[in-house]
Amino acid sequence: MENRILNNGIIMPAAGFGTWDLRGQECISCVAKAITLGYRLIDTAIMYGNEAECAEGVRQSGIDRSEVFITTKINSPYGTYQKTAKAVDDSLKRMKLDYIDLILIHEPYERYIDMYKALEDAYKAGKVRAIGVSNLNRRLYERLVQSCEIVPAVNQVECHVYYPQLSYSRYLKEKGTVMESWAPFTEGRRRIFDEPVLKNIGAAHGKTSGQIALKYLLQNGITVIPKTSKEERMKENIDLFDFELSEDELKQIALLDKGQSLFGWYD
Ligand SMILES: NC(=O)c1ccc[n+]([C@@H]2O[C@H](COP(=O)([O-])OP(=O)(O)OC[C@H]3O[C@@H](n4cnc5c(N)ncnc54)[C@H](OP(=O)(O)O)[C@@H]3O)[C@@H](O)[C@H]2O)c1
């Protein structure tokens, strides 16, 4: 497993397990299975309604909690400093954890800067090992950085071969923020698994088009958190570290970039 070193020295796995849409017992089983297969990063959120199940899956995996990097996110019902501060405590209780590895503000809500300040205080109090944001475009990120004390460790954004946001990712890196990709497979909005360029390059490496799509992001310094409920796909989505894409292959994949969000979140 490759890692990323965050701006405070904390180590975060470069590839993790997304959990949006996984609920109840299925979520517990999938998270436990993913960890036994080698995943060490679990991405949850208050909004997903599965924080408790994700933490239970970590416990049931038999792998020590300290070896698993747990990310959660705080959403709009907690849209003030006080409510975010309480949300951190509630997430800790719900997950029965002493600390969370990474907490993000889920979207740029009206008072996202105040919310982020509550995360800064939770960080100083030792409740969370790193803090960050999600879905901030460059303008909103710059606004935050001008008014906050702690540079976000991570910005989790829509990012896939059709909209990899590479120049934004390089800009964030210069500032000390790792870009993390959500919807690395486009959440089904494009037929990414049938993409000829990805298939051809995959055939040359004995890999699937999905693996090539993830590897492209990893080689560009971006972390990935694909979601699947299927064991075979869990194995496939993490089997990414025994090959490298060549410069020429990276250039071919770069041509898929249409420079436009498939979700319209950043317009
Ligand atoms: N911060 C945010 O605002 C935000 C927004 C969206 C998502 N996220 C996070 O990012 C994670 C990933 O994004 P996502 O779940 O939206 O979309 P995604 O990972 O792009 O796509 C997931 C879909 O791809 C299928 N899939 C997974 N692996 C596959 C494979 N190897 N071959 C074929 N199909 C495969 C899954 O189906 P099966 O389950 O049937 O395999 C599922 O339908 C989420 O789970 C969540 O943790 C964050």
The ligand as a MOL file (V3000), in Angstrom:
LIG
                    3D

  0  0  0     0  0            999 V3000
M  V30 BEGIN CTAB
M  V30 COUNTS 48 52 0 0 0
M  V30 BEGIN ATOM
M  V30 1 N -17.3210 14.0930 -0.4100 0
M  V30 2 C -18.3700 13.8870 -1.1870 0
M  V30 3 O -19.1810 14.7860 -1.4430 0
M  V30 4 C -18.5740 12.5280 -1.7740 0
M  V30 5 C -19.4950 12.3590 -2.8230 0
M  V30 6 C -19.6500 11.0700 -3.3430 0
M  V30 7 C -18.8960 10.0250 -2.8460 0
M  V30 8 N -18.0200 10.2110 -1.8120 0 CHG=1
M  V30 9 C -17.1910 9.0970 -1.2740 0
M  V30 10 O -16.4650 8.5390 -2.3710 0
M  V30 11 C -16.7260 7.1460 -2.4380 0
M  V30 12 C -16.6170 6.6710 -3.8840 0
M  V30 13 O -17.5570 7.3200 -4.7150 0
M  V30 14 P -18.9400 6.6580 -5.1720 0
M  V30 15 O -19.2590 5.5090 -4.3030 0
M  V30 16 O -19.9240 7.7480 -5.2500 0 CHG=-1
M  V30 17 O -18.7050 6.1980 -6.6540 0
M  V30 18 P -17.6340 5.2610 -7.4170 0
M  V30 19 O -16.6600 4.6890 -6.4540 0
M  V30 20 O -17.1650 6.0610 -8.5700 0
M  V30 21 O -18.5490 4.1230 -8.0180 0
M  V30 22 C -19.1710 3.1540 -7.2470 0
M  V30 23 C -19.9310 2.2470 -8.2060 0
M  V30 24 O -19.0040 1.5140 -9.0180 0
M  V30 25 C -19.2660 0.1180 -8.9050 0
M  V30 26 N -17.9370 -0.5470 -8.8800 0
M  V30 27 C -16.9960 -0.4580 -7.9200 0
M  V30 28 N -15.9030 -1.1380 -8.2630 0
M  V30 29 C -16.1440 -1.6770 -9.4840 0
M  V30 30 C -15.3690 -2.4830 -10.3500 0
M  V30 31 N -14.1210 -2.8490 -10.0470 0
M  V30 32 N -15.9390 -2.8770 -11.5370 0
M  V30 33 C -17.1980 -2.4900 -11.8700 0
M  V30 34 N -17.9770 -1.7060 -11.0630 0
M  V30 35 C -17.4550 -1.3050 -9.8850 0
M  V30 36 C -20.0220 -0.0590 -7.6040 0
M  V30 37 O -20.9560 -1.1100 -7.7070 0
M  V30 38 P -20.9630 -2.3630 -6.6770 0
M  V30 39 O -21.0600 -1.8360 -5.2950 0
M  V30 40 O -22.1670 -3.1250 -7.1330 0
M  V30 41 O -19.6700 -3.0990 -6.9590 0
M  V30 42 C -20.7970 1.2670 -7.4900 0
M  V30 43 O -22.0080 1.1800 -8.2000 0
M  V30 44 C -18.1310 7.0200 -1.8250 0
M  V30 45 O -18.4680 5.6940 -1.5010 0
M  V30 46 C -17.9980 7.9450 -0.6570 0
M  V30 47 O -17.2890 7.3220 0.3980 0
M  V30 48 C -17.8410 11.4550 -1.2940 0
M  V30 END ATOM
M  V30 BEGIN BOND
M  V30 1 1 1 2
M  V30 2 2 2 3
M  V30 3 1 2 4
M  V30 4 1 4 5
M  V30 5 2 4 48
M  V30 6 2 5 6
M  V30 7 1 6 7
M  V30 8 2 7 8
M  V30 9 1 8 9
M  V30 10 1 8 48
M  V30 11 1 9 10
M  V30 12 1 9 46
M  V30 13 1 10 11
M  V30 14 1 11 12
M  V30 15 1 11 44
M  V30 16 1 12 13
M  V30 17 1 13 14
M  V30 18 2 14 15
M  V30 19 1 14 16
M  V30 20 1 14 17
M  V30 21 1 17 18
M  V30 22 2 18 19
M  V30 23 1 18 20
M  V30 24 1 18 21
M  V30 25 1 21 22
M  V30 26 1 22 23
M  V30 27 1 23 24
M  V30 28 1 23 42
M  V30 29 1 24 25
M  V30 30 1 25 26
M  V30 31 1 25 36
M  V30 32 1 26 27
M  V30 33 1 26 35
M  V30 34 2 27 28
M  V30 35 1 28 29
M  V30 36 1 29 30
M  V30 37 2 29 35
M  V30 38 1 30 31
M  V30 39 2 30 32
M  V30 40 1 32 33
M  V30 41 2 33 34
M  V30 42 1 34 35
M  V30 43 1 36 37
M  V30 44 1 36 42
M  V30 45 1 37 38
M  V30 46 2 38 39
M  V30 47 1 38 40
M  V30 48 1 38 41
M  V30 49 1 42 43
M  V30 50 1 44 45
M  V30 51 1 44 46
M  V30 52 1 46 47
M  V30 END BOND
M  V30 END CTAB
M  END
